[in-house]
Amino acid sequence: MQALSIQAHPSVEEAASAPAGTYGDGWAKPEAWYALTDFEVFAGLRPFDDTRALAELLDVEALTGHVAAATEAPEPARALLATLLHLSSDEQAELADAVVEACRPLAPAEPALDAVVRIAEQHPRDIGLVVLLVMRHVVLRPGDYAFVDAGVLHAGVRGVVVEILANSDNVVRAGLTPSTSTSTSCCASPTSTGRSSPSAGCSTRAGPASPRARRTSCCAPPPWRPTRCRSRPTDGRASCSRSTPPSRSSGRRPPCASPPARGASWRRATGRTCERPPPPRRARPPTPPARASSWPPPATPDRPRPPGSA
């Protein structure tokens, strides 16, 4: 299974303020993933302290030097990413080779490094192999879902997901692709949501049918739950609550005006009631009286009486 390129999508403000011709439209492109199988992905940036510790563990002189140089920057994670993407082609290839060789002996104990070694077989000497070390490594289990805001670096490695995304073709790439990497735009666009630390930007949560309750970096609201119904109140009226956004002032969810219909089998199985009242039955029109008929029919000049009739 081929790993996808490292990419990010600009926000509406970035698409509007970019030079003419940079993007094809003015829309943002957030994404939501729902995992059908185990889905391995790199998304968002690691905390810079974790990246620095990983660089010291790999002990690659060039990488350690770039990390040390970025430490003094106001946003060290973004500064390190910009340094990696602006290296010359020869420097990027040499650094990628050195990093992959340092990852091999440590790969069995570290899933992120194991993924880098596997991806190196598909994209040898690609600077994206080094960029992956700056990103967070996540594995979504079946039933888990994740929200990736505009401007968040992400790269799917393997697995099957249902992907829901906004209608936009704007994309900037940071490696693992044969096409030209627009590194300048990628460094200009935020590598996180801009509402929290650079390590955030991708929120994941276990699905409702999953026994896990994992939640990480929820800096963006998770998908709303489907409509759910409560038991019938004591006053006999049906009750239903729809998962609409809670009010910022009260924090309560407004009840839905028209609950969805539920079948009788569902009500018997769950012991709950949430249904619309049945429509009133319309009265059937009265049956018209039967027309009187006489036999035998009267004789006419063109139709004599049947034989044997009186």
C-alpha positions as CSV (number, residue, x, y, z in Angstrom):
1,M,0.0,0.0,0.0
2,Q,1.5,3.3,-1.1
3,A,1.8,6.1,1.5
4,L,0.2,9.4,0.6
5,S,2.2,12.6,0.3
6,I,2.7,14.9,3.3
7,Q,0.3,17.7,2.6
8,A,-1.7,20.6,4.2
9,H,-4.5,22.7,3.0
10,P,-4.7,26.5,3.5
11,S,-7.4,28.2,5.4
12,V,-9.8,30.7,3.8
13,E,-7.7,33.7,5.0
14,E,-4.5,32.2,3.6
15,A,-6.1,31.3,0.3
16,A,-7.4,34.8,0.0
17,S,-4.2,36.6,0.9
18,A,-1.9,34.4,-1.2
19,P,-0.5,35.8,-4.5
20,A,-2.7,35.4,-7.6
21,G,-2.4,32.0,-9.1
22,T,-1.1,30.3,-5.9
23,Y,-4.4,28.4,-5.3
24,G,-7.2,27.4,-7.5
25,D,-10.0,28.6,-5.3
26,G,-10.7,30.5,-2.1
27,W,-12.0,27.7,0.1
28,A,-10.6,25.9,3.1
29,K,-10.3,22.1,3.1
30,P,-10.7,20.5,6.6
31,E,-11.0,16.8,6.6
32,A,-12.7,14.1,8.8
33,W,-11.6,10.4,8.8
34,Y,-13.6,7.4,10.0
35,A,-11.5,4.3,10.3
36,L,-12.8,1.1,8.8
37,T,-9.5,-0.8,9.5
38,D,-6.4,0.1,11.4
39,F,-5.3,3.4,9.8
40,E,-1.8,4.6,10.3
41,V,-1.2,8.3,9.8
42,F,1.2,11.1,10.6
43,A,-0.8,14.3,11.5
44,G,0.1,17.5,13.2
45,L,3.5,18.4,14.7
46,R,5.1,16.8,17.7
47,P,5.9,18.9,20.7
48,F,9.4,20.3,20.0
49,D,10.9,18.7,23.1
50,D,9.8,15.3,21.8
51,T,11.4,16.1,18.4
52,R,14.6,17.1,20.1
53,A,14.7,13.9,22.2
54,L,14.1,11.8,19.1
55,A,17.0,13.6,17.2
56,E,19.3,12.9,20.1
57,L,18.3,9.3,20.1
58,L,19.0,8.9,16.4
59,D,22.3,10.8,16.8
60,V,22.5,12.1,13.2
61,E,24.9,15.0,13.3
62,A,23.2,17.1,10.6
63,L,19.7,16.6,12.1
64,T,20.9,17.4,15.6
65,G,22.5,20.6,14.3
66,H,19.2,21.7,12.6
67,V,17.2,21.0,15.8
68,A,19.7,23.0,17.9
69,A,19.5,25.9,15.5
70,A,15.7,26.0,15.6
71,T,15.6,25.9,19.4
72,E,16.1,29.7,19.7
73,A,13.3,30.5,17.3
74,P,10.0,31.8,18.6
75,E,8.2,28.8,17.1
76,P,11.0,26.1,17.0
77,A,8.8,23.4,15.4
78,R,7.9,25.6,12.4
79,A,11.4,26.9,12.2
80,L,12.8,23.3,12.0
81,L,10.3,22.4,9.3
82,A,11.2,25.5,7.3
83,T,14.9,24.6,7.5
84,L,14.4,21.0,6.3
85,L,12.3,22.1,3.3
86,H,14.7,24.8,2.2
87,L,17.8,22.6,2.1
88,S,19.3,21.9,-1.3
89,S,18.4,18.7,-3.1
90,D,21.7,17.1,-2.4
91,E,21.6,18.0,1.3
92,Q,18.0,16.7,1.6
93,A,19.0,13.4,0.0
94,E,22.0,12.9,2.2
95,L,20.1,13.8,5.4
96,A,17.3,11.4,4.4
97,D,19.7,8.5,3.9
98,A,21.4,9.1,7.2
99,V,18.1,9.3,9.1
100,V,16.8,6.1,7.6
101,E,19.9,4.2,8.4
102,A,19.7,5.5,12.0
103,C,16.1,4.4,12.3
104,R,16.7,0.8,11.2
105,P,18.1,-0.6,14.5
106,L,15.4,1.2,16.5
107,A,12.5,0.5,14.3
108,P,11.3,-2.7,16.1
109,A,10.7,-0.8,19.3
110,E,9.4,2.4,17.9
111,P,6.3,2.4,15.6
112,A,7.0,5.8,14.1
113,L,10.6,4.9,13.2
114,D,9.3,1.6,11.7
115,A,6.9,3.5,9.5
116,V,9.7,5.7,8.3
117,V,11.8,2.7,7.3
118,R,8.9,1.2,5.4
119,I,8.1,4.4,3.6
120,A,11.7,4.8,2.6
121,E,11.3,1.8,0.3
122,Q,8.6,3.7,-1.6
123,H,10.2,7.2,-1.5
124,P,14.0,6.7,-1.2
125,R,16.1,9.8,-0.4
126,D,13.0,12.0,0.1
127,I,13.1,14.8,2.6
128,G,9.6,13.8,3.6
129,L,11.2,10.9,5.5
130,V,12.9,13.5,7.8
131,V,9.7,15.6,8.0
132,L,7.8,12.6,9.4
133,L,10.0,12.7,12.4
134,V,8.7,16.1,13.3
135,M,5.1,14.9,13.0
136,R,2.8,13.0,15.4
137,H,2.4,9.3,14.6
138,V,-1.2,8.0,15.2
139,V,-3.0,4.7,14.6
140,L,-6.8,4.9,14.4
141,R,-8.6,1.7,15.3
142,P,-11.8,0.6,13.5
143,G,-14.6,2.9,14.7
144,D,-12.2,5.7,15.6
145,Y,-12.5,9.1,13.9
146,A,-10.3,12.1,13.5
147,F,-10.7,15.7,12.5
148,V,-7.9,17.5,10.6
149,D,-8.3,21.2,10.4
150,A,-7.0,23.4,7.5
151,G,-3.3,24.0,7.7
152,V,-2.4,20.8,9.5
153,L,0.3,18.6,7.9
154,H,-0.9,15.0,7.4
155,A,0.1,11.9,5.5
156,G,-1.8,8.6,5.4
157,V,0.5,5.6,5.6
158,R,-1.8,2.5,5.3
159,G,-5.3,1.4,6.1
160,V,-8.8,2.1,5.0
161,V,-10.9,5.1,6.1
162,V,-14.0,7.0,5.0
163,E,-12.8,10.5,4.2
164,I,-15.1,13.5,4.3
165,L,-13.6,16.8,3.2
166,A,-14.6,20.2,2.0
167,N,-14.9,21.0,-1.7
168,S,-11.5,22.5,-2.5
169,D,-8.4,21.7,-4.6
170,N,-6.0,23.8,-2.6
171,V,-3.0,21.8,-1.4
172,V,0.6,22.3,-0.5
173,R,3.1,19.4,-0.1
174,A,6.1,18.8,2.1
175,G,7.5,15.5,0.7
176,L,6.8,11.9,-0.3
177,T,5.7,13.0,-3.7
178,P,7.4,13.2,-7.1
179,S,5.7,16.5,-7.8
180,T,7.4,19.8,-6.9
181,S,7.0,20.5,-3.2
182,T,5.7,24.0,-2.5
183,S,7.7,24.3,0.6
184,T,7.4,28.1,0.8
185,S,3.6,28.0,1.0
186,C,3.7,25.0,3.4
187,C,5.9,26.9,5.8
188,A,3.7,30.0,5.5
189,S,0.5,28.1,6.3
190,P,0.1,27.1,9.9
191,T,1.1,23.5,10.8
192,S,-1.5,23.5,13.5
193,T,-4.9,25.0,13.9
194,G,-3.4,28.2,15.3
195,R,-5.6,27.9,18.4
196,S,-3.1,25.9,20.5
197,S,0.5,24.7,20.5
198,P,2.1,23.5,17.2
199,S,1.8,19.9,18.5
200,A,-1.9,20.1,18.2
201,G,-4.1,20.3,15.1
202,C,-5.5,16.8,14.7
203,S,-8.1,15.6,17.1
204,T,-9.0,11.9,17.5
205,R,-11.6,10.2,19.5
206,A,-12.8,6.6,19.9
207,G,-16.0,5.8,18.1
208,P,-19.3,5.2,20.1
209,A,-19.1,1.4,19.4
210,S,-15.5,1.1,20.5
211,P,-14.6,0.1,24.1
212,R,-11.8,2.7,24.1
213,A,-12.2,6.2,25.3
214,R,-9.1,7.7,23.9
215,R,-9.1,11.5,23.1
216,T,-6.0,13.5,22.1
217,S,-5.5,17.1,21.3
218,C,-9.2,18.0,20.9
219,C,-8.5,21.5,19.8
220,A,-11.4,21.2,17.3
221,P,-15.0,20.0,18.0
222,P,-15.5,16.3,17.3
223,P,-18.2,15.2,15.0
224,W,-21.7,15.4,16.6
225,R,-23.3,12.2,17.7
226,P,-26.4,11.0,15.8
227,T,-29.9,11.6,17.1
228,R,-30.6,9.7,20.3
229,C,-33.9,9.2,22.1
230,R,-34.8,9.0,25.8
231,S,-37.5,7.0,27.5
232,R,-41.0,8.3,27.6
233,P,-41.5,10.8,30.4
234,T,-44.1,10.3,33.1
235,D,-46.5,12.8,31.5
236,G,-46.9,10.5,28.5
237,R,-45.3,12.8,25.9
238,A,-42.6,11.6,23.6
239,S,-39.2,13.0,24.2
240,C,-36.2,13.3,21.9
241,S,-32.8,15.1,21.9
242,R,-31.0,15.8,18.7
243,S,-27.2,16.4,18.7
244,T,-27.1,20.0,17.7
245,P,-24.3,22.4,18.8
246,P,-24.8,23.4,22.4
247,S,-25.6,27.0,23.2
248,R,-22.5,29.0,24.2
249,S,-24.4,30.7,27.0
250,S,-26.2,27.8,28.6
251,G,-24.3,24.8,27.3
252,R,-27.6,22.9,26.9
253,R,-28.8,21.2,23.8
254,P,-32.2,22.3,22.4
255,P,-34.7,19.5,22.0
256,C,-35.7,18.7,18.4
257,A,-39.1,19.9,17.2
258,S,-40.1,16.8,15.2
259,P,-38.6,13.5,16.5
260,P,-37.9,10.8,13.9
261,A,-40.3,7.9,13.5
262,R,-39.4,4.6,15.0
263,G,-40.7,1.1,14.2
264,A,-42.6,-1.0,16.7
265,S,-39.9,-3.7,16.7
266,W,-37.3,-1.0,17.7
267,R,-39.6,0.2,20.6
268,R,-40.1,-3.4,21.9
269,A,-36.3,-4.1,21.7
270,T,-35.2,-1.0,23.4
271,G,-38.1,-0.1,25.7
272,R,-37.9,3.5,24.4
273,T,-40.4,5.6,22.5
274,C,-39.6,8.4,20.1
275,E,-42.1,8.7,17.3
276,R,-44.4,11.1,15.6
277,P,-48.1,10.8,16.3
278,P,-49.9,8.7,13.6
279,P,-51.7,10.8,11.0
280,P,-55.5,10.9,11.5
281,R,-57.5,8.4,9.5
282,R,-59.6,9.8,6.9
283,A,-63.2,8.6,6.7
284,R,-63.9,6.3,3.9
285,P,-66.5,7.6,1.4
286,P,-69.9,5.9,1.7
287,T,-70.5,3.0,-0.6
288,P,-73.0,4.0,-3.4
289,P,-76.2,1.9,-3.4
290,A,-76.4,-1.0,-5.8
291,R,-78.3,-0.2,-8.9
292,A,-81.7,-2.0,-9.3
293,S,-81.7,-4.5,-12.1
294,S,-84.6,-6.5,-13.6
295,W,-84.5,-9.9,-15.2
296,P,-85.3,-10.6,-17.8
297,P,-84.6,-7.3,-19.5
298,P,-87.5,-5.7,-21.2
299,A,-88.0,-6.6,-24.9
300,T,-87.1,-4.0,-27.5
301,P,-87.6,-4.0,-31.2
302,D,-83.9,-4.9,-31.8
303,R,-83.6,-7.3,-28.8
304,P,-86.5,-9.9,-28.4
305,R,-87.0,-11.6,-25.0
306,P,-84.9,-14.8,-24.4
307,P,-86.7,-18.0,-25.1
308,G,-88.5,-19.5,-22.1
309,S,-89.0,-16.2,-20.4
310,A,-92.5,-15.2,-19.3
